[in-house]
Amino acid sequence: MSKPEKLLDKKGLRLDGRKLDELRPIKMEVGVLNNADGSAYLEQGKNKVLAAVYGPKEVHPKHLALADRAILRCRYHMAPFSVEERKSPAPSRREIELSKVIREALEPAVFLEYYPRTAIDIFIEILQADGGTRCAGITTAALALADAGVPMRDLVVACAAGKVDGKLALDLMDLEDKYGEADVPLAMMPGINAVTLLQMDGSLTLEEFQKAVKMAMEGCKQIYEMQKKALKAKYVAIKEEIQE
Ligand code: CDP
């Protein structure tokens, strides 16, 4: 899409009608795939993300196994039809980097030491992308890990804040990410107040950066409540099925 004239209207509302501190509409569902150990699906605005988890399981190739803990592997992948211009299905440099960044954001949460000599594999498929997919990928993967029964210190949740037309804004979508002044993706474990990912693209003053971090953390806390609800909803549905 071409560059819009303005990212904020006269009332200070964004292109999709949101206020500056407002998240995109979010939907989540846990346990959506039959053949993975854990799975989750998330929609955040126009982003559509699917995550699947396998493991803990035997490591192949065997020489990658660690004697004292499990290894966590992560693949972030964008479907060819997920973006405006068809993306090659082969992994791009960006996807390889994001796979690493996402793994590092999730790793501190997982009790890897409980499962020596095993692997936990996470697959994140971006079915539709509209900015902030690394964050949406982390939020979805954490749900899939929980669904697989992988013990974690806390759920990991991610959200970005940034700057558009001179104002700080929460949860940037693609056009704001592309044509805004800055983007600060952040992942955290809200239950123990630990940040596991913090990046910045663009430029901000120190004061703006601090405010953006605070804003992203507030966004994370809202999404965290939705994550817990989505996990509970799965078990309520199972209970109802048993009782029927
Ligand atoms: O998605 P995220 O903001 O975490 O990562 P990014 O590298 O900042 O990409 C921002 C957005 O650019 C993505 O969410 C997509 O909407 C878009 N994009 C695209 O249109 N084509 C690509 N090959 C890669 C990204």
Residues whose N, C-alpha, C, O or C-beta is under 5 A from the ligand:
A	BS01	CDP	V83 E84 K87 A129 D130 G131 G132 T133 R134 C135 D174 D177
